[in-house]
Amino acid sequence: RFVSERMVPFSFPLSKCALWDPVPMGDVIGAHVTYYRNPKLCLLEKTLRLAYRHAKQNEQKSLSCFLLGALAVSEDGEGVTLTIDRFDPGREV
């Protein structure tokens, strides 16, 4: 569903040299994945358990890690499925 109150326009950071004309052209459109598709998230239990164990063992309040997966569009083109199947704890350096 498109809910205009929750949609936040995105902008690019200021730079000294622009590669395009930043003046808006045309009508405003929604660019959110749920506006056109039915999203589905699949997270493997093994991946979630690894991430949880890593977070419990880590003594720092913030930690860097990655959840990796694949994005697929359904055959009818109406749905999007994000399958997260790998956990990478990252590197300290």
N, C-alpha and C positions, 0 to 999 in steps of 0.2 A: 504494500500500500504506500501511496505517496502522501506523506504528511509534511506539509510545507513548514510547520512550526519547528520541526526537528531537523530540517535540511539546512546545512550550513554551506554557504558558497565558498569555494576554494579560490586561493589567489597564489600567485607566484612571488617569490621574494624580489625585492628591488635589485636591479643590477645596473651597471654603467652602460652596457650595450644590449639592446633588445634585438632578438632575431625576427620578431614579428610586431605588427602594430597592435598595441594593447587595448585599443578602443573596442568596446563590445559591439558586435554586429548581430542583427537578427533577434529572434525571440529567445527567451529564457527556456531552457529545457532541464528536466531532471536527469541527473547522471548517477543514479543510485542503482545497485544491482537488484534490489527488491522492487524497483519500480516496474521493470519489465519481466522479471524472472521470479520463480519460486525457489529460494535458496534452501539448501539442506546441508548440514554439517555432520560428518561422520568422524568420530575420534576413536581410534582403537584403544582398548583398555590397557594393553601393554604399554603403549606410548604414554598414556595418562599416568600410569603407575610409575614409570621411569622418571617423568617430570616431577611428580610428587615426591619421590624418594630423593631426587637431586635437591629439591627445594628444602626438604627437612634437614639434609646433611649440610647444607650451606649455611655458614654462620653470618654471612652478610645479609643486610636487609634487602638490597637489590642485587639481582644476578642477571647475567646475560645468557640467553639460551635461544634456541630456534626450534620451532615446530614445523616440520616439513611435510608436504603432501602433494596432492594432485587436484586439479580443478577439471571437472567434466560437465559438459552440457548434455542433457537428456536427449533421447532420440527425437522426441516431438518438438524440441527446441524451447520448451516452456520452463524447464527446471535447470538449476545449476547445483552440482554437488561438490563440496570441498571435503576431500578425504585426507585427514591428517594421520599419517602412519609412521612417522619417524620423529625421534627426539634427539637433538644435538645440544649438549650442554655448553658448547662454545669454548672459547679459550680465554684465559686470564690476560694474556699479552697480545 
